[in-house]
Amino acid sequence: MSKWTALTVVLVLVGMVHSAMGAGEVVKLVEKPDVSGGNDYYVGNREPLLASPFVKLPIGAIEPQGWVRKQLELEADGFTGHLTEISKFLKKENNAWLSSEGVGDFPWEEMPYWLKGFGDLGYILGNERIIKEAKIWIEGFLGSQREDGYFGPRANLRGAHGPGGERAEYQEKPDVWPNMIVLNCLQSYYEWCGDKRVLAMMSKYFRWELTVPDDIFLEPFWQQQRASDNLASVYWLYNRTGDSVLPVLMLHTAVNAWSLVIPVMVMPDGSNRPLKFVLSAREDFEIRLKEP
């Protein structure tokens, strides 16, 4: 694109903005957005987390139209929307994710990974077939929680299934990676329908995580590499409940995954903005937790 073409585009955009504005409104350029405050329209970070002026919009906040909607409808009518018909991981008979006792086949990440996108697809399209199917698996999660707070396949309490998981030192230790994906599914479901059981379940589950000793919490491989996913779900719940136990779990998660979280949180441009976010929050927590 030539500089004249680019200038023309800018002028057209400025004209469109100006025509949409009322009298007395002012448009100005800033070097960067003001990040000192929170968000007045959607759930954002509570103290002592850093303010979150930008937030991930909840499921249902935007209704897709036009080309985007057509692509999503193709997904719903295609492979994603009909994977239950061909995938062994989604067979309901003897599936560990549908067992109230958490026993059965295919206990690891495969089904949750699919459901994470499948459920969201149904919610934003209002596709009743997909929503009905997703609800079956959601109820499976909710129905599998033990008294101590753990939920899901019990096989994941006895060792990792990912690369290196067969090594003896990783056996008989909990692998919470698959549950991290499930937590994402539950969050979308809650944002869509407001089912309070999700908040209660997550609160109880995170209390269970706090009982896992530091020396076996978030052992390699995937659960340690992806510990920031667990941290994000703790943030999500804390911002909605203000549960005073959750800041302790944030530290419990960050401390046990620190060596591997740092490299994967460097941005493509070489900056470490997400890392600074976590570090700042962590420092703040450490100060506040030490206060009487």
N, C-alpha and C positions, 0 to 999 in steps of 0.2 A: 504494500500500500504506500503510495507517494505521500509526501508531507501535506500536499494540497488536498488530497482526498481525505486524509486524517483530519485536517482542519475543518473541512466541510462537514464531516460526521459530527465533530465536536459542536460546531455552530448549530447544526440541526437539533442535536440533543439539548443544547442550552435553550433553543427556541421552544422545544416541546415542554421543557420544565417550566419556562417562563409563562407559557400559555396556560399551564395547569395551575399556576399559582394565583392566589387572590392578591388584592391590593395590599401593600404594606408588608408582604412577606419578603424575606431576604435570603438569597442563596450565597453561600461563601465556601471557599475552598479551605480545607485544613490539612495539615501535614499527616495527621493520623487521628482516628476517632478518640473521643474522650473516654477513657476506661476507668475513671475514678469512681463512677457510680454503678448502680445495679440496673436491672431491667424492670420497668413498671408494668409490663404487659404479660410476661410469662414467668414461670418459676425460675429463679436464679439462685446463685450461691448465697447461703447464710454465712454470717460470721461464725468462726474466724476464717473461713475460706475467702480467697480474693474475690472481689466483685466480678460479676459476669455480665458486662453490657451486651455481649453477643451470646445467644443461646441457640441450641439445637431446637427447632420448632417441634412441638409435640405432634404425634400422629393425629391427623384430622384438622390441623390448623390450616392446611392448604388443600384445596380440591383440584386435582390435575385436570386440565382441559386440553383440547387440540391434539397436537402431535404427541406430546408427552403421555396423555391419556391413552392414545391409540397404542403406543408402545407397551404400556402397562397392561392393557387389555390383551395384547398378543402374548405377553408373559403368562397371564392368567389362563388363557386358552391353550397355551403351549406346554413346553417341557416343565417349567416351574409349577404351573397350576395342576399338572397331572402326574407329577413324579410318584405319587402314592401308588400309581397303577403299575409301576415297573421296578421300583427300588426295593431291594431286600431290607434296607435299613428302616423303611417305613411300613413294613408289615406289622400289623397290630397284634397278631397272634404271638403270644409269649414275648412281647417287646418290653424290655426292662424299663423304658420310660413311661409305660402305661401301668406298671405294676405298683399297687399300693405298698408292697413290700420291697420294691426296688430290685426285683430279681428277673432275669430273663436275658434275651439276646440283645446285641448291639447297644451296649451301654455308654458308648463314648460320644464323640462330637458330631457325628454325621447327621442325625435327626435334628438336633438343635440348630445346626448351621442352616439347614433347609428351612426350618420353621421361622427363623429370624426374618427371612425375606418373604416367605409365603404368607405369614400372618399380616405383616405390614401391607402387602399387596392387597389382601382382602379388605383391610380396614379403610385404606384410602380410596379404593374403588367402590366400596359398599357391596362387595361380591358376597352374597349370602352363602353360596356353596363353599367358598374358601374360608369364610368366617366360621362356619359350622365345623369344618374339618380342623381348623386351628384350635377351636375350643376343646376338642377331644384331647389334644395333647396338653393344652394348658391345664385342664382338669386333672390330667395325669400327674403333672408337676405338683399341683396343689394337694392332691390326694396322697402323695408319697412322703410327706414330711413326717419325720420322727418326732418324738417328744423332746429330744435334745436339740432340734432345729435343723438337722441335716435333712436334705431331700434328694431324690433321684436314685439312680442305680447304686446299689451297695458295693458293686464290684469296684467302683471308683474310690472307695475307701481303702482298698487293698493294693494300690499301686498304679503307676502311670501307664498309659497305653501308647504314648507317643514315642518318638525316636529315643532310644536309650532306656525306655521304660522297663525293658526286660532285665536290666541290671539289678543285681540283688539289693544294692543299697537303696533302690527306689521302691522296693516292694514293701507291702504292709504299711504304706504311708498314704495319706489321702491325696487324690488328684482332683483338684477343684476346677480345673480348666473347663470341662464340659458344662459345669454349672454356671460358669461365667457367661456363656452364650445363652443359657436358659434365662438368666437374669435379664438380658436384653429383650428376650421375647416377652417376659412378664411386664417389663416397663412399657413396651408398646401397647400391650393389652390393657394395662391400667390407664394409659393416656387416652386410649380409645373409649373405654367404657367406665372407668372409675371404680372398678371392683376393689373394695377395701381389703379383701383377702390377700391381695398382692403385697400391700404394705406390711400386714401382719406377718406374712410368710417370710418376707425378706428380713424383717427385724429379727425374727427368731433364728433364721439361718445365719445372719451375721454374728449373732451372739454365739452360735456354735463355732464359727470361724475363730472367734477370740479364745476358745478353749483349746485350739490346736497349738501345741508347743512351737515356739519359734524355730527349733532345730529341725522340724519336719513340715513346717508350713511353707507352701509354694516351693516345693522341691523341683529341680529340673525335670522335664524340659519345658513343655509348652506353658504350663501354669506359671512358671517363673518368667519366661519370656513375655507372657501376656498379662502379667500382674496388673498393669495399668488398666486393663478391662475391669478387673475386680474393683479397683480403686474408683473408677468412673461410676460404677453401680452403687458403691457406698456413698459417693457424693450425691447421686440422684436421690437416694432414700433420705439422706440427711437433710437435703434441701426441702423435702416434703414433710418430714416429721420432726426435725430438730432433736432427734434422739441423742442424748449426751454421750451414749456409749460409742457412737459411730466415729467420732474423732480419734478415739483410741485405736479402733480398727484401721483407720487410715494410716496411722503410724505403723501398726502391726504389718500391714500390707507393704508399705513403702520400704520399711527397713529390711524386710526379708527378700525383697526383689531389687534392691538398689543397684547391685552390680550389673544387672542385665537390663534394667529399665532405662538407664541413662543412654546407652548407645541407640536404642530403637526410638528414642523420643527426639532425636535431632532432626530438624526440619530439612526438606530438600534444598533450601537455600543456604544451609550450613548453620542457621541460627538454632538456638535452643529455647525458643519461647515456651513450649509446653513444659520443658524441664524447669525453667525459671518459675513457672506457675506452681508446679508441685513443690519445688524447693521453698518458695516463699510461704506457701500454705503450711508446709511442714515446720518451718522455723517458727511460724506464728503458733501452731499447735503446741510445739515443745515449750514455748514460753508460757502459754496459757495453762497447759497441763501441770506446770510446776508451781503455778500460783496457788496459794492456800484457798 
